Amino acid sequence: MFSFANLSIPLIQAPMAGGITTPALVSGVSNAGGLGSFGFAYSSPETIGHDLKLAQSLTQGLINANFFIFPSAELPDSKTIGQVIELLQELTPDIDFVVPKPPFCPDLETQLEPVWQLQPAVLSFHFGIPPEWLMQRAMALSIAIGITATSLEEALKIEQAGASFIVAQGIEAGGHRGTFEIDSPDERLSTFDLLHQLGKRCTIPVVAAGGMMNGRDIRKALDLGASAVQMGSAFLCCPESGASSEYKALLLDENPRPSIFTKGFSGRWARGVENTFTRHMDAKSTLPFPIQNTLTGQLRQAAARSHNAEHQSLWAGSAFYKARTLTVGELMKALQIEFVS
Ligand SMILES: Cc1cc2nc3c(=O)[nH]c(=O)nc-3n(C[C@H](O)[C@H](O)[C@H](O)COP(=O)(O)O)c2cc1C
């Protein structure tokens, strides 16, 4: 059974959906004694099976497979849909946007079929608690379960559900804010403030996520009671990361832009580098998550084909400007040295 004591460095490389967490990145982290994670939220069972198998062939280390707990979503009336499409067409008049059809998200049970076969050490979830049957099945197979919390209330629910650990996601974190409800009141706690609150009340291990970029940050999180950290932005510029070259270039820009929260890409709050798209969508209505994500997928894919960073989702945490261009092996070594010194 997975235990943080089995890691030679208390580090989870964050799952990052959308092709960033390649088998080379995940296995590189695991080979260096951390926990490499796949972001499989939108992946097909075929891709999940393929990537897991490949990573397992590249490492003897531990692997985490991460999924979203998608909420049910319904299309609004055609006038609202038309307004959102009009807004997107102001940016990309050439795209003839197709209104997404149900089912609006992948079926978790089907996505998990290859997971039960290949049995990674850990399964983690974002946006809520997985169903009871899933928790039971994972437990029966000795697969540990981690779940994101952005507040003490969510953390206590996770503990009560029988999870193995909590990923405490602070407001600095890149990517989607993992709140259970999309529009619930949000205290927007910093990673260390959240860690402090959870440390007083939670009995299962807590992992600090958000703004952790070097080994000194890992040490500080552990001193404040974390069992490990989860780092995403720090790995984005590794050659093994699947982030596009134009995405990496903006992260490494000498005059970095701010990373801001937007609902424009997916219909849920997520933090990324500001660009033309986020400015255009600022304070505008969207379709519900994940329907908006599917709709803007048409624009994002076109932007990826033409290497246009201005229309891509450039998820990154508030400290992304500290990301390094080292290979994953070199970065893990540097983190280990900084952590112990
Ligand atoms: C590009 C990107 C994609 C992300 N995708 C996911 C995801 O699929 N699942 C998940 O649980 N967290 C996801 N996150 C959030 C991370 O798990 C974590 O909370 C965050 O990276 C920590 O903050 P940092 O980026 O400052 O290290 C993503 C983060 C980034 C930067």
The ligand as an SDF file (V2000), in Angstrom:
LIG
                    3D

 31 33  0  0  0  0  0  0  0  0999 V2000
   -1.2680   23.0180  -16.3660 C   0  0  0  0  0  0  0  0  0  0  0  0
   -1.9860   22.5440  -15.1380 C   0  0  0  0  0  0  0  0  0  0  0  0
   -2.9660   21.5730  -15.2680 C   0  0  0  0  0  0  0  0  0  0  0  0
   -3.5920   21.0530  -14.1190 C   0  0  0  0  0  0  0  0  0  0  0  0
   -4.4920   20.0190  -14.2540 N   0  0  0  0  0  0  0  0  0  0  0  0
   -4.9190   19.3730  -13.1380 C   0  0  0  0  0  0  0  0  0  0  0  0
   -5.6410   18.1440  -13.2370 C   0  0  0  0  0  0  0  0  0  0  0  0
   -5.9050   17.6420  -14.3240 O   0  0  0  0  0  0  0  0  0  0  0  0
   -6.0280   17.5340  -12.0900 N   0  0  0  0  0  0  0  0  0  0  0  0
   -5.7250   18.0450  -10.8490 C   0  0  0  0  0  0  0  0  0  0  0  0
   -6.0870   17.4290   -9.8370 O   0  0  0  0  0  0  0  0  0  0  0  0
   -5.0470   19.1940  -10.7330 N   0  0  0  0  0  0  0  0  0  0  0  0
   -4.6230   19.8700  -11.8390 C   0  0  0  0  0  0  0  0  0  0  0  0
   -3.8860   21.0120  -11.7130 N   0  0  0  0  0  0  0  0  0  0  0  0
   -3.6600   21.5890  -10.3720 C   0  0  0  0  0  0  0  0  0  0  0  0
   -2.5050   20.8940   -9.6690 C   0  0  0  0  0  0  0  0  0  0  0  0
   -2.9290   19.6460   -9.1830 O   0  0  0  0  0  0  0  0  0  0  0  0
   -1.9690   21.7020   -8.4710 C   0  0  0  0  0  0  0  0  0  0  0  0
   -3.0170   22.0610   -7.6160 O   0  0  0  0  0  0  0  0  0  0  0  0
   -1.1970   22.9340   -8.8980 C   0  0  0  0  0  0  0  0  0  0  0  0
   -0.3900   22.7020  -10.0070 O   0  0  0  0  0  0  0  0  0  0  0  0
   -0.3370   23.4240   -7.7530 C   0  0  0  0  0  0  0  0  0  0  0  0
    0.1030   24.7250   -7.9930 O   0  0  0  0  0  0  0  0  0  0  0  0
    1.4460   25.1090   -8.8120 P   0  0  0  0  0  0  0  0  0  0  0  0
    1.0500   25.0340  -10.2330 O   0  0  0  0  0  0  0  0  0  0  0  0
    1.7380   26.4840   -8.3240 O   0  0  0  0  0  0  0  0  0  0  0  0
    2.4760   24.0930   -8.4600 O   0  0  0  0  0  0  0  0  0  0  0  0
   -3.2670   21.5680  -12.8410 C   0  0  0  0  0  0  0  0  0  0  0  0
   -2.2820   22.5680  -12.7370 C   0  0  0  0  0  0  0  0  0  0  0  0
   -1.6380   23.0520  -13.8580 C   0  0  0  0  0  0  0  0  0  0  0  0
   -0.5690   24.1000  -13.6910 C   0  0  0  0  0  0  0  0  0  0  0  0
  1  2  1  0
  2  3  1  0
  2 30  2  0
  3  4  2  0
  4  5  1  0
  4 28  1  0
  5  6  2  0
  6  7  1  0
  6 13  1  0
  7  8  2  0
  7  9  1  0
  9 10  1  0
 10 11  2  0
 10 12  1  0
 12 13  2  0
 13 14  1  0
 14 15  1  0
 14 28  1  0
 15 16  1  0
 16 17  1  0
 16 18  1  0
 18 19  1  0
 18 20  1  0
 20 21  1  0
 20 22  1  0
 22 23  1  0
 23 24  1  0
 24 25  2  0
 24 26  1  0
 24 27  1  0
 28 29  2  0
 29 30  1  0
 30 31  1  0
M  END
$$$$
